[in-house]
């Protein structure tokens, strides 16, 4: 019997992924600082790419959950699907529904009482009461694809919805598909997701090329421009939020878990990687992030369907490499587990992710209410908002972990076999922290 493993070097990466999302949302929903040229480059090339932190979470989740399911199947000869669902519900649902209540009840009450201090623009203040079932049934990502963009406090739940959809069928797939066919199923998901993204953008590229929309010297029919704008928006939302697009990230992580568990050659590959080979994917990731904004400029719209089909898979491949390298490589140039503070913060990553937009909203609301929000750029206000938002998020995540999450997490061992104990309950043994 192989013990479930705790991947200690991944907790710090989990926090870094959250922090990238946090920085993106800080500059997206209320900061009023344009800054110097160096800051503008950082914001455009790095901060604005913070959405990739969510893609890293998906890849990591696919890896960890698949690893746990494979290990359970090896240990017990089967997967207790009902037990898996119960453990996932206890992990995800309590905090999820507390945020649903906050977004649909608490914040609207504050806005009704003090509408003049609303920190978000009207575009980002919609409470989608008419679509509440999307939020109760973990279909928030489809609400974003097909409807108006709701208040960001609620929109953040789209990624949790995708994960819950993944949890529904994944244990069934692992339990029923023979091992020799599993790799083909995962590859099929990867190519299927890429094909979905391609066809979402195919008509956009067709209009762009047919009517030379990138050429300012050519007159463009108004109806064509309007159609192009609408199709561009629909394709963007579908690529970013639709389950069929996002599942490739999860499948890449699952493919890594499958390869590491069943193929000694894959384990040896990561274990024996020379340092220079390890550094190259990190450099490639940095380069791709810094040029990512350029790849979506109009000069690339003639092949935009190919860019959107391939780029997410490329990033998830790099993320999967980093996950495998961090845990198995003997020659890593740096193990992120050495960052003890970040590793400790990674334990609260779910709460940090859930609460950070609530805290951002509240801090901006208080700045508006107290008249501290300036009409012009002010770097000191900019800095104070960042510090307050991060400190508030960390404090709220700590409280919710201990007083909302932990009481439910203690019940999870009731849904495990005796050989598979839970990290969160303090049981001894070399075991894995679930996503």
C-alpha atoms as one frame of an Amber mdcrd trajectory, in Angstrom:
protein
   0.000   0.000   0.000   1.419   3.329  -1.072   0.659   6.219   1.322  -1.044
   9.327   0.084   1.617  11.984  -0.315   1.655  15.561   0.863   3.195  17.750
  -1.831   4.866  20.263   0.441   6.547  22.285  -2.320   3.216  23.161  -3.889
   1.660  25.137  -1.032   3.794  28.222  -1.713   2.916  27.997  -5.414  -0.730
  27.822  -4.425  -0.347  31.120  -2.564   1.589  32.733  -5.435  -1.249  31.741
  -7.798  -3.766  33.375  -5.465  -1.629  36.512  -5.139  -1.488  36.915  -8.908
  -5.313  36.859  -9.015  -5.448  39.294  -6.080  -3.159  41.781  -7.860  -5.216
  41.535 -11.048  -8.421  42.356  -9.211  -6.803  45.197  -7.277  -6.063  47.046
 -10.518  -9.302  45.987 -12.225 -11.947  47.230  -9.810 -11.026  50.523  -8.249
  -7.418  51.637  -7.974  -6.850  55.123  -9.365  -3.089  55.131  -9.805  -1.638
  55.242 -13.309   1.962  55.437 -12.148   5.232  55.894 -13.990   6.267  54.090
 -17.162   7.884  51.263 -15.184   4.640  50.680 -13.295   2.624  50.710 -16.503
   4.876  47.971 -17.908   4.474  45.872 -14.752   0.707  46.269 -14.811   0.326
  45.468 -18.503   2.863  42.655 -18.756   2.476  40.987 -15.356  -0.455  42.098
 -13.219  -2.995  41.985 -16.036  -2.027  38.345 -16.592  -3.042  37.399 -13.060
  -5.915  35.344 -14.469  -3.316  32.657 -15.184  -3.264  32.016 -11.441  -6.725
  30.464 -11.801  -5.469  28.245 -14.634  -2.641  27.096 -12.372  -5.225  26.215
  -9.702  -7.131  24.121 -12.247  -4.006  22.242 -13.317  -3.004  21.676  -9.699
  -6.509  20.507  -8.801  -6.532  18.019 -11.678  -3.207  16.657 -10.483  -4.097
  16.380  -6.772  -7.597  14.976  -7.165  -6.526  12.432  -9.781  -3.613  11.389
  -7.571  -5.987  10.842  -4.625  -8.482   8.854  -6.685  -5.799   6.642  -8.231
  -4.285   6.021  -4.808  -7.668   5.117  -3.318  -8.324   2.718  -6.179  -4.908
   1.104  -5.629  -5.326   0.871  -1.848  -8.938  -0.299  -1.603  -9.505  -1.910
  -4.996 -12.282   0.569  -5.755 -13.271   4.221  -5.428 -15.923   5.123  -2.888
 -17.691   7.638  -5.123 -20.223   8.640  -2.481 -17.426   9.205   0.025 -15.538
  11.312  -2.505 -18.587  13.499  -3.102 -19.141  13.909   0.638 -15.517  14.973
   1.224 -15.671  17.470  -1.628 -18.963  18.912  -0.380 -17.554  19.367   3.119
 -14.485  21.073   1.677 -16.153  23.409  -0.824 -19.798  24.036   0.005 -19.725
  25.827   3.392 -17.533  28.730   2.304 -19.081  28.828  -1.158 -22.592  29.343
   0.172 -21.451  31.866   2.766 -20.159  33.968  -0.128 -23.396  33.442  -2.078
 -25.290  34.783   0.951 -22.857  37.699   1.240 -23.225  38.622  -2.424 -26.996
  38.245  -2.674 -28.023  39.536   0.771 -25.366  41.378   2.787 -23.783  43.612
   0.139 -27.152  44.599  -1.442 -28.357  45.703   2.012 -25.309  47.957   2.374
 -25.765  49.338  -1.146 -29.449  50.052  -0.528 -28.565  52.004   2.602 -25.562
  53.883   1.160 -25.775  53.853  -2.656 -23.656  57.005  -2.937 -20.601  55.140
  -1.642 -20.747  52.230  -4.101 -17.063  51.710  -5.006 -17.675  49.782  -8.231
 -19.045  51.188 -11.448 -22.594  50.366 -12.509 -21.187  47.755 -14.892 -19.745
  45.823 -11.950 -22.602  46.304  -9.488 -25.244  43.993 -10.938 -26.792  41.518
  -8.476 -28.168  38.728 -10.716 -31.274  37.851  -8.684 -32.994  36.543 -11.807
 -30.179  34.040 -12.299 -29.658  32.933  -8.707 -30.067  29.286  -9.692 -26.740
  29.489 -11.513 -25.147  30.233  -8.140 -27.072  27.634  -6.149 -26.341  24.882
  -8.686 -22.656  25.679  -9.356 -23.264  26.981 -12.888 -21.766  30.447 -12.396
 -19.346  30.055 -15.304 -22.300  29.621 -17.671 -23.899  32.750 -16.226 -20.755
  34.653 -17.245 -20.714  33.075 -20.712 -24.342  33.737 -21.613 -25.437  36.691
 -19.441 -24.259  40.003 -18.105 -21.142  40.118 -15.965 -22.373  40.263 -12.329
 -20.810  41.906  -9.316 -17.207  40.590  -9.078 -17.848  39.346  -5.528 -20.218
  36.790  -7.071 -18.395  36.319 -10.373 -15.372  34.921  -8.507 -17.438  31.756
  -7.945 -17.166  30.774 -11.618 -13.969  28.812 -11.047 -15.451  26.941  -8.066
 -18.379  25.995 -10.310 -16.019  24.510 -12.894 -14.288  22.485 -10.184 -17.615
  21.159  -8.884 -18.601  20.124 -12.400 -15.246  18.332 -12.640 -15.854  16.544
  -9.327 -19.205  15.180 -10.518 -17.917  12.937 -13.276 -14.183  12.540 -12.578
 -14.343   9.768  -9.926 -16.769   7.873 -12.164 -14.323   8.169 -15.069 -11.378
   6.979 -12.959 -13.443   4.111 -11.532 -14.880   2.848 -14.820 -12.272   3.520
 -17.513  -9.580   0.806 -17.648  -6.105   2.098 -16.890  -4.776   1.307 -20.374
  -7.412   3.594 -21.927  -7.184   6.448 -19.433  -4.303   8.225 -21.168  -6.296
   8.271 -24.425  -9.323   9.727 -22.624  -7.207  12.539 -21.162  -5.571  13.317
 -24.512  -9.021  13.381 -26.086 -10.104  16.010 -23.518  -7.027  18.129 -24.314
  -7.634  18.092 -28.057 -11.385  18.465 -27.643 -10.927  21.612 -25.524  -8.482
  23.065 -28.060 -10.957  22.364 -30.881 -13.751  24.038 -28.903 -11.655  27.170
 -28.418 -10.649  27.178 -32.094 -14.222  27.137 -33.360 -15.310  29.826 -30.895
 -12.871  32.211 -32.598 -13.107  30.942 -36.160 -15.895  33.324 -37.211 -14.113
  36.276 -35.586 -11.001  35.560 -37.638 -13.126  35.125 -40.777 -14.731  38.566
 -40.405 -11.407  40.157 -39.544  -9.716  38.754 -42.649 -12.637  39.084 -45.075
 -13.379  42.730 -44.319  -9.768  43.746 -43.509 -10.847  45.062 -40.114  -7.246
  45.612 -39.104  -6.719  48.091 -41.953  -7.733  51.609 -40.877  -7.588  52.834
 -44.484 -10.411  50.517 -45.593 -14.051  51.526 -44.843 -15.858  48.962 -42.716
 -19.648  48.424 -42.822 -21.247  49.378 -39.530 -23.218  46.147 -39.270 -20.053
  44.101 -39.806 -18.186  46.002 -37.074 -21.119  45.487 -34.693 -21.263  41.778
 -35.509 -17.503  41.478 -35.093 -17.626  43.215 -31.690 -20.419  40.951 -30.449
 -18.730  37.783 -31.701 -15.441  38.887 -30.153 -17.103  39.312 -26.756 -18.910
  35.967 -26.980 -15.712  34.164 -28.000 -13.745  35.798 -25.191 -16.289  34.764
 -22.551 -16.596  31.220 -23.928 -12.836  30.724 -24.062 -12.327  32.100 -20.577
 -15.228  30.574 -18.664 -16.855  27.666 -20.503 -16.312  24.234 -18.982 -15.363
  22.688 -22.326 -12.530  25.180 -22.646 -11.268  25.044 -19.058 -11.233  21.255
 -18.707  -7.989  21.081 -20.661  -6.171  22.630 -17.667  -7.620  19.990 -15.353
  -6.899  17.208 -17.840  -3.251  18.297 -18.101  -2.861  18.010 -14.333  -4.624
  14.640 -14.385  -2.324  13.429 -17.165   0.678  14.342 -15.005  -0.739  12.424
 -12.020  -1.496   9.417 -14.201   1.990   9.399 -15.738   3.809   9.825 -12.418
   1.802   7.088 -10.732   1.898   4.391 -13.400   5.037   5.042 -15.456   8.456
   4.743 -13.878   9.983   6.454 -16.918   7.980   9.608 -16.190   9.109   9.620
 -12.551  12.713   9.069 -13.584  12.449  11.858 -16.156  11.534  14.407 -13.512
  13.909  12.993 -10.909  16.929  13.146 -13.232  16.252  16.439 -15.004  19.446
  18.532 -15.260  19.174  22.005 -13.796  19.446  23.799 -17.139  16.488  21.802
 -18.461  14.485  22.792 -15.393  15.176  26.499 -15.765  14.083  26.687 -19.413
  10.313  26.169 -18.826  10.367  28.845 -16.109  12.027  31.249 -18.537   9.528
  30.275 -21.230   6.652  30.988 -18.806   8.025  34.447 -17.997   8.504  35.272
 -21.690   5.023  34.042 -22.620   3.442  36.072 -19.827   5.226  39.289 -20.805
   4.251  38.976 -24.504   0.754  37.620 -23.853  -0.912  41.004 -24.268   0.785
  41.385 -27.645  -0.525  38.049 -28.909  -4.068  39.362 -28.510  -3.418  42.608
 -30.360  -5.033  43.176 -33.761  -1.921  42.145 -35.639  -2.623  38.543 -34.580
  -6.380  38.526 -35.182  -5.924  36.866 -38.570  -4.888  33.716 -36.685  -6.644
  34.447 -33.399  -8.410  31.096 -33.426  -5.042  29.318 -33.383  -3.713  31.567
 -30.621  -6.698  30.796 -28.390  -6.671  27.093 -29.225  -3.007  26.563 -28.383
  -2.040  29.137 -25.745  -4.074  27.753 -22.779  -2.749  24.247 -23.436   0.804
  25.611 -23.582   0.445  27.334 -20.219  -1.160  24.298 -18.577   1.705  22.150
 -19.911   4.221  24.510 -18.294   2.210  24.507 -15.057   2.148  20.699 -15.055
   5.904  20.634 -15.624   6.447  22.967 -12.658   4.263  20.777 -10.434   6.122
  17.613 -11.404   9.532  19.249 -11.173   8.869  20.760  -7.768   7.930  17.459
  -6.202  10.193  14.952  -7.953  13.297  16.674  -9.292  16.574  16.247  -7.407
  18.215  19.188  -9.176  15.607  21.908  -8.739  17.238  25.322  -8.719  14.828
  26.167  -5.896  12.164  24.304  -3.960   9.293  26.622  -3.172   8.627  24.674
   0.006  11.576  26.581   1.493   9.385  29.680   1.478   7.872  28.780   4.843
   5.717  31.880   5.167   4.202  31.450   1.700   3.747  27.729   2.323   1.865
  28.500   5.532  -0.312  31.039   3.722  -1.002  28.469   1.013  -3.020  26.496
   3.562  -5.599  29.290   3.483  -5.645  29.650  -0.313  -9.309  28.682  -0.679
 -10.406  31.265   1.877  -8.056  33.871   0.445  -9.514  33.335  -2.995 -13.134
  33.347  -1.808 -12.867  36.475   0.354 -10.438  38.781  -1.428 -13.029  40.530
  -3.607 -15.325  41.051  -0.632 -12.475  42.771   1.190 -11.520  44.831  -1.888
 -15.141  45.956  -2.210 -15.324  46.834   1.494 -12.027  48.774   1.548 -13.010
  50.801  -1.514 -16.454  51.382   0.031 -14.886  52.736   3.236 -12.511  54.962
   1.271 -15.481  56.403  -0.598 -17.523  56.834   2.588 -14.720  58.636   4.457
 -13.768  60.849   1.507 -10.248  59.419   1.310 -10.611  58.280  -2.295  -8.910
  60.982  -4.402 -10.044  62.183  -7.784  -6.480  62.069  -9.105  -3.663  59.533
  -8.885  -2.140  59.245  -5.454   0.575  56.619  -4.871   0.097  56.717  -1.077
  -3.594  55.927  -1.330  -2.693  53.268  -3.882  -0.221  51.652  -1.465  -2.515
  51.901   1.564  -5.351  50.238  -0.333  -3.126  47.338  -1.332  -1.929  46.820
   2.258  -5.407  47.085   3.754  -6.964  44.766   1.175  -4.298  42.108   1.598
  -4.277  42.300   5.413  -8.077  42.193   5.512  -8.204  39.233   3.145  -5.634
  37.329   5.169  -7.456  38.019   8.436 -10.851  37.023   7.057  -9.408  33.874
   5.465  -7.830  32.881   8.801 -11.120  33.377  10.636 -13.152  31.499   8.043
 -10.640  28.634   7.999 -10.844  28.099  11.739 -14.526  28.895  12.333 -16.259
  27.931   9.084 -14.080  25.443   7.214 -12.503  23.403  10.027 -15.748  22.371
  11.769 -16.848  20.737   8.496 -13.428  19.366   7.584 -13.306  17.348  10.810
 -16.203  15.235   9.523 -14.371  14.120   6.405 -12.671  11.084   7.943 -16.102
   9.518   8.311 -16.082   9.183   4.531 -12.583   7.698   4.164 -11.184   4.210
   4.519  -8.978   3.665   7.563  -5.894   3.770   5.359  -6.620   7.157   3.870
  -6.591   9.734   6.636  -7.148  13.447   6.272  -4.438  16.093   6.455  -6.713
  18.722   7.964  -7.710  16.709  11.038  -4.138  16.381  12.255  -3.875  12.630
  11.729  -0.316  11.302  11.641   1.179   9.865   8.499   2.523  10.933   5.139
  -0.644  12.033   3.445  -1.825  14.482   0.855  -3.573  17.812   1.252  -6.578
  17.805  -1.102  -7.347  20.837  -3.208
